[in-house]
Amino acid sequence: MAAYRFRDVYSARIALLSSATMTPRARAESVWYRTAGLASRNQKDLAVEIIEAEIRSAQHEVWLETAKRC
């Protein structure tokens, strides 16, 4: 079970890193499908982790863009 969870977390992080080059809509759809699949398999904790990571990533991107403009 632990190895399976690690693989899911690893896959989610890889998907998150690749989502940085996506359009906002494509990124949102990607998050939706990843988390919906996890929720249907009763892995809601991992779904929450993915959403939290996406929020942190979006905040980081905003701060980087703000720093570039200042």
C-alpha positions in Angstrom: 0.0 0.0 0.0 2.8 2.5 0.9 4.6 1.9 -2.4 1.4 2.4 -4.3 0.8 5.7 -2.5 4.4 6.8 -3.2 3.9 6.1 -6.9 0.7 8.2 -6.9 2.4 11.1 -5.1 5.4 10.9 -7.5 3.0 10.8 -10.5 1.1 13.8 -9.2 4.2 15.8 -8.6 5.5 15.1 -12.2 2.1 16.1 -13.5 2.3 19.3 -11.5 5.7 20.2 -12.8 4.5 19.6 -16.4 1.4 21.7 -15.8 3.4 24.9 -15.5 3.5 25.1 -19.3 -0.2 24.5 -19.7 -2.9 27.1 -20.3 -4.9 27.9 -17.2 -7.9 26.0 -18.6 -5.9 22.9 -19.5 -4.2 23.0 -16.1 -7.6 23.2 -14.3 -8.9 20.4 -16.3 -5.9 18.3 -15.5 -6.3 18.9 -11.8 -10.0 18.1 -12.1 -9.4 14.7 -13.7 -6.5 13.8 -11.4 -8.4 14.6 -8.3 -11.8 13.2 -9.4 -10.1 9.9 -10.1 -8.5 9.8 -6.7 -11.7 10.8 -4.9 -13.6 8.0 -6.6 -11.0 5.5 -5.3 -11.3 6.9 -1.8 -7.9 8.6 -1.9 -9.2 12.0 -0.9 -6.0 12.8 1.1 -3.9 12.6 -2.0 -6.5 14.6 -4.0 -6.2 17.4 -1.3 -2.4 17.3 -1.5 -2.6 17.8 -5.3 -4.9 20.7 -4.9 -2.7 22.3 -2.2 0.4 21.8 -4.5 -1.4 23.5 -7.4 -2.4 26.4 -5.2 1.2 26.8 -4.0 2.5 26.6 -7.5 0.1 29.2 -8.7 1.0 31.5 -5.9 4.7 31.0 -6.7 4.1 31.9 -10.3 2.2 35.1 -9.3 5.1 36.1 -7.0 7.6 35.5 -9.8 5.6 37.6 -12.3 5.2 40.3 -9.7 9.0 40.4 -9.1 9.6 40.7 -12.8 7.4 43.7 -13.1 8.8 45.6 -10.1 
